[in-house]
Amino acid sequence: MKTQHSEAHFEDAKKWFPGGVNSPVRAFRSVGGTPLFMKAGDGCYITDADDNRYIDFCCSWGPLILGHNHADVRKSIIEAVNKGTSFGAPTVQENELASLILEHHRYLEKLRFVSSGTEAVMSALRLARGFTGRDKVIKFEGCYHGHSDALLVKAGSGLATSGRSDSAGVPEAFAQETIVLPLNDREAVAAAVARYKGEIACIVIEPIPANNGLLLQDKAFLSYLREVCTQEGILLFFDEVISGFRVGFEGAAGHYGISPDLITFGKIIGGGMPVGAYGGSKEIMGHIAPEGAVYQAGTLSGNPVAMCAGAAQLKACLVPGFYEELEQRTQDFVNRIRQHAEAKKYPFKVFSLASIFWLAFTDADRISAAHHIQAERMQHFKVFFHALLEKGIYMGPSGYEVGFVSAAHSPEILAEAASVFCEALDVVFADQMVSL
Ligand SMILES: *Cc1c(COP(=O)(O)O)cnc(C)c1O
């Protein structure tokens, strides 16, 4: 595999950007080697600067549910650009994307568009605080909600630990307002809610946690969150930046049939352009400026080019059978890999939901909380990742990342890819035999 061009570009990039990247997840820190510079995408394929072609399961970290450079999305972007790229005044494109979403989503009445998932979550959290007049927030260990100060906190597991930030530069006083609990643990939630009675503005959760492995929750746990929030006047906040429009048009709320008070979106909603959104009931959203007292604004919010890209993508998602087909393909694909791992008795599992999958080096049949992940096993992912690259498959460069299947991954390509995953597993475990 040639990597000269990527290596040269990375040397340049290191002069200009911290660590040579504009987002740390792109660095190959946990797998080793040089980040690959991508120059083109088409369907499920991406091509790097050295003309290596890969079947892509990163899909820009989830947004590209139709695959790269989808004809409808491309066309809508070009048409929009031809009319001008930004006005700083309302455009009908915002109405079009909003009505498309609100008419097909039972859990939302009003939306506000922003430009990233981080911005959506940060704004929705301010809204939760403004609406309830309370400061504290409960989050869960292993859930990522973007990089705003209040939520860049993981802390240890255990009951109602007040947070310490994962990042330098976050005042301890901010992190103190964030209570971090283990996922899928009702008792921990009950204890924290009792201890901080009347102080908690919201419970924020990725209802389908997919940023630290795929940590599927019991539906009963999510229903319990709904109950306790209603009882205690706490807002239930589903961060659906990944799961929104991914596990179904109505995301995790629709999948589990649970109605949150606030939902945030990003990724798929922009069709590959930078868009985020937050939404909820008319009553709650009425607290946002200029209607209400919670301020939030954005120069490029509701950008018409991004709105058109999002609308083109979401229209394709609304075609009857779209999600069923994608899920079926993903199931067939992951089952092939599972069968191979089982036949060979490898300590390896594939967890999946809809078109999201996580390749986990573990003996456990289920992992629903971050502290159950066997961190030392992540060493295997390095070998696995590079074996996959050599064989023409691209994944997010960390064992904690999930993979995404897009509508451009045909059953034939997925069958081919599954064989490659199996071969790469053989490489990993042959390696292990040698090192033993
Ligand atoms: C990606 C992500 C974010 C942050 O979105 P950005 O667009 O990267 O700022 C927030 N929450 C969840 C659940 C995410 O997956």
The ligand as an SDF file (V2000), in Angstrom:
LIG
                    3D

 15 15  0  0  0  0  0  0  0  0999 V2000
  -20.9440   14.0030   16.7500 C   0  0  0  0  0  0  0  0  0  0  0  0
  -21.7530   14.1920   17.9780 C   0  0  0  0  0  0  0  0  0  0  0  0
  -21.8730   15.4420   18.5870 C   0  0  0  0  0  0  0  0  0  0  0  0
  -21.0960   16.6550   18.1240 C   0  0  0  0  0  0  0  0  0  0  0  0
  -21.4180   17.0030   16.8300 O   0  0  0  0  0  0  0  0  0  0  0  0
  -20.3510   17.9270   16.0020 P   0  0  0  0  0  0  0  0  0  0  0  0
  -21.0860   18.2150   14.7330 O   0  0  0  0  0  0  0  0  0  0  0  0
  -19.1530   17.0560   15.8280 O   0  0  0  0  0  0  0  0  0  0  0  0
  -20.0890   19.1240   16.8090 O   0  0  0  0  0  0  0  0  0  0  0  0
  -22.7430   15.5760   19.6560 C   0  0  0  0  0  0  0  0  0  0  0  0
  -23.4390   14.5310   20.1140 N   0  0  0  0  0  0  0  0  0  0  0  0
  -23.3440   13.2990   19.5630 C   0  0  0  0  0  0  0  0  0  0  0  0
  -24.1830   12.1910   20.0730 C   0  0  0  0  0  0  0  0  0  0  0  0
  -22.4760   13.0910   18.4880 C   0  0  0  0  0  0  0  0  0  0  0  0
  -22.3500   11.8720   17.9780 O   0  0  0  0  0  0  0  0  0  0  0  0
  1  2  1  0
  2  3  1  0
  2 14  2  0
  3  4  1  0
  3 10  2  0
  4  5  1  0
  5  6  1  0
  6  7  2  0
  6  8  1  0
  6  9  1  0
 10 11  1  0
 11 12  2  0
 12 13  1  0
 12 14  1  0
 14 15  1  0
M  END
$$$$
